[in-house]
Amino acid sequence: MKRTDGNHQVILAKRPAGLPQLTDFEMRMIPLAPIGPDQALVQIIWLSIDGFMIARMRPEENYAAGVNPGDVMQAYGVGRVTQSNRTDRHVGDFVFGPFGMQQWAIDDGNPMTRTLDPAFGPIQSALGIQGISGWSAYFGLLDVGQPKPGETVAVSAGAGAVGALVGQIASLNGCKTIAIVGSEAKAAQTVGEYGYTASVVRGSSDFSERLKQAAPGGIDVYFDNVGGDLYDDVLECINTFGRVVVCGRLATAHLTDTAQDFGPRDHNTLLVKRIRKQGFLVSDYAARFTEATSAIAAWQAEGKIKLAEDVLVGLGQAPAALIRLVTGGNNGKQLVRIAE
Ligand SMILES: NC(=O)c1ccc[n+]([C@@H]2O[C@H](COP(=O)([O-])OP(=O)(O)OC[C@H]3O[C@@H](n4cnc5c(N)ncnc54)[C@H](OP(=O)(O)O)[C@@H]3O)[C@@H](O)[C@H]2O)c1
């Protein structure tokens, strides 16, 4: 794509009423202005599709600024610097940053933007195993969940980007692991490829019974990527002094009114079983990202950890890719490749 082609973008056309639909998004093209002093131009190659985007489309206050109708959809991306008036970026550098769902982005020194070291593997790994997915799994499990060897760790969305890594890191720490997934195919994959001890498919009326059979000694750490009814079911199986790591809320993030997220209250169980339930944001660990990157790179080099990538091609596929996260259509890290 030549720069003169302008900048194609995915914008939020209207706030989703419930789960996002393709009609909630539109494409537009804007001309590209020349870069200014202290700016660099980035051609985006890979877009990361992440769960946070769902709640960001809602009007309620969040931990970060949301997306309003007419705005470019937020997204992390990896791209190549094609022009630079910045001293810290050179033409040809690969960079990671909060670039948005568009073909071209201006790098004007956002502190999140960083130059990538291609020695760490394929550049898109900075969006998955070597990036937010890997860091979330590493710190969420080890710092918040604090699993001990011999304990049982259950993971919702256990075949997903964060979940698959949590399962493998828990195994590396001597834990038994239970993946909760949306299909028989993912169940086979989590045990066969990611080494989970067992896998349970969600959504059936006998789910609780099957979870108890898969974890006969109960669950010590529940790494929860989704919340919702599944949390209520898993809570029944959590052991005394168990830990619940609240990583994500994909089952409820689309609700237009958070008051609709009702269910059995968990106070009684948390008190009687002395369960610790704690949320976290991966950004809380920014000062330690290098620690996680190094640990994961070492495990990768030893062939002890991996993550499937699920790639759609073309910027216009980005909304469909996002919808896959809430329908369970993705398998591993959901990416969109938008340039060679
Ligand atoms: N706290 C943080 O700082 C942080 C950082 C990164 C990510 N996250 C969160 O971590 C979670 C996982 O992110 P990811 O990028 O790795 O996504 P992912 O797990 O690759 O994809 C989402 C998966 O969630 C499952 N799911 C979707 N709707 C569900 C529902 N209603 N009930 C149960 N399961 C459902 C589906 O798997 P199955 O069909 O197999 O169940 C789907 O494939 C997201 O909630 C994300 O927002 C949090």
The ligand as an SDF file (V2000), in Angstrom:
LIG
                    3D

 48 52  0  0  0  0  0  0  0  0999 V2000
   -6.7900   -7.8740   33.3730 N   0  0  0  0  0  0  0  0  0  0  0  0
   -5.9890   -7.5830   32.3460 C   0  0  0  0  0  0  0  0  0  0  0  0
   -5.0950   -6.7430   32.4380 O   0  0  0  0  0  0  0  0  0  0  0  0
   -6.1670   -8.3160   31.0530 C   0  0  0  0  0  0  0  0  0  0  0  0
   -5.1720   -8.3320   30.0830 C   0  0  0  0  0  0  0  0  0  0  0  0
   -5.3730   -9.0690   28.9140 C   0  0  0  0  0  0  0  0  0  0  0  0
   -6.5800   -9.7430   28.7280 C   0  0  0  0  0  0  0  0  0  0  0  0
   -7.5310   -9.6520   29.6910 N   0  0  0  0  0  0  0  0  0  0  0  0
   -8.8050  -10.3620   29.5470 C   0  0  0  0  0  0  0  0  0  0  0  0
   -8.5150  -11.7320   29.4590 O   0  0  0  0  0  0  0  0  0  0  0  0
   -9.6020  -12.3580   28.7970 C   0  0  0  0  0  0  0  0  0  0  0  0
   -9.0560  -13.2790   27.7270 C   0  0  0  0  0  0  0  0  0  0  0  0
   -8.4930  -12.4840   26.7030 O   0  0  0  0  0  0  0  0  0  0  0  0
   -7.8740  -13.1520   25.4170 P   0  0  0  0  0  0  0  0  0  0  0  0
   -7.3670  -12.0670   24.5690 O   0  0  0  0  0  0  0  0  0  0  0  0
   -6.9480  -14.2260   25.8370 O   0  0  0  0  0  0  0  0  0  0  0  0
   -9.1540  -13.7820   24.7040 O   0  0  0  0  0  0  0  0  0  0  0  0
   -9.3550  -15.2900   24.3030 P   0  0  0  0  0  0  0  0  0  0  0  0
   -9.4170  -16.1040   25.5470 O   0  0  0  0  0  0  0  0  0  0  0  0
   -8.3680  -15.6590   23.2500 O   0  0  0  0  0  0  0  0  0  0  0  0
  -10.7840  -15.2800   23.5840 O   0  0  0  0  0  0  0  0  0  0  0  0
  -11.9490  -15.1730   24.3250 C   0  0  0  0  0  0  0  0  0  0  0  0
  -12.5580  -16.5300   24.6890 C   0  0  0  0  0  0  0  0  0  0  0  0
  -13.4720  -16.3470   25.7720 O   0  0  0  0  0  0  0  0  0  0  0  0
  -14.4390  -17.3680   25.7520 C   0  0  0  0  0  0  0  0  0  0  0  0
  -15.7700  -16.7700   25.9210 N   0  0  0  0  0  0  0  0  0  0  0  0
  -16.3320  -15.8040   25.1660 C   0  0  0  0  0  0  0  0  0  0  0  0
  -17.5730  -15.5200   25.6170 N   0  0  0  0  0  0  0  0  0  0  0  0
  -17.7890  -16.3290   26.6810 C   0  0  0  0  0  0  0  0  0  0  0  0
  -18.8900  -16.5050   27.5730 C   0  0  0  0  0  0  0  0  0  0  0  0
  -20.0260  -15.7820   27.4540 N   0  0  0  0  0  0  0  0  0  0  0  0
  -18.7630  -17.4290   28.5480 N   0  0  0  0  0  0  0  0  0  0  0  0
  -17.6550  -18.1640   28.6630 C   0  0  0  0  0  0  0  0  0  0  0  0
  -16.5750  -18.0410   27.8430 N   0  0  0  0  0  0  0  0  0  0  0  0
  -16.6470  -17.1300   26.8670 C   0  0  0  0  0  0  0  0  0  0  0  0
  -14.3120  -18.0670   24.3870 C   0  0  0  0  0  0  0  0  0  0  0  0
  -13.6110  -19.3000   24.5960 O   0  0  0  0  0  0  0  0  0  0  0  0
  -14.4070  -20.7060   24.7220 P   0  0  0  0  0  0  0  0  0  0  0  0
  -15.4980  -20.6640   23.7050 O   0  0  0  0  0  0  0  0  0  0  0  0
  -13.3860  -21.7420   24.4680 O   0  0  0  0  0  0  0  0  0  0  0  0
  -14.9290  -20.7570   26.1270 O   0  0  0  0  0  0  0  0  0  0  0  0
  -13.4280  -17.1300   23.5950 C   0  0  0  0  0  0  0  0  0  0  0  0
  -12.6760  -17.8150   22.6080 O   0  0  0  0  0  0  0  0  0  0  0  0
  -10.4880  -11.2370   28.2540 C   0  0  0  0  0  0  0  0  0  0  0  0
  -11.5820  -11.0610   29.1320 O   0  0  0  0  0  0  0  0  0  0  0  0
   -9.5800  -10.0460   28.2870 C   0  0  0  0  0  0  0  0  0  0  0  0
  -10.3050   -8.8440   28.3850 O   0  0  0  0  0  0  0  0  0  0  0  0
   -7.3670   -8.9610   30.8390 C   0  0  0  0  0  0  0  0  0  0  0  0
  1  2  1  0
  2  3  2  0
  2  4  1  0
  4  5  1  0
  4 48  2  0
  5  6  2  0
  6  7  1  0
  7  8  2  0
  8  9  1  0
  8 48  1  0
  9 10  1  0
  9 46  1  0
 10 11  1  0
 11 12  1  0
 11 44  1  0
 12 13  1  0
 13 14  1  0
 14 15  2  0
 14 16  1  0
 14 17  1  0
 17 18  1  0
 18 19  2  0
 18 20  1  0
 18 21  1  0
 21 22  1  0
 22 23  1  0
 23 24  1  0
 23 42  1  0
 24 25  1  0
 25 26  1  0
 25 36  1  0
 26 27  1  0
 26 35  1  0
 27 28  2  0
 28 29  1  0
 29 30  1  0
 29 35  2  0
 30 31  1  0
 30 32  2  0
 32 33  1  0
 33 34  2  0
 34 35  1  0
 36 37  1  0
 36 42  1  0
 37 38  1  0
 38 39  2  0
 38 40  1  0
 38 41  1  0
 42 43  1  0
 44 45  1  0
 44 46  1  0
 46 47  1  0
M  CHG  2   8   1  16  -1
M  END
$$$$
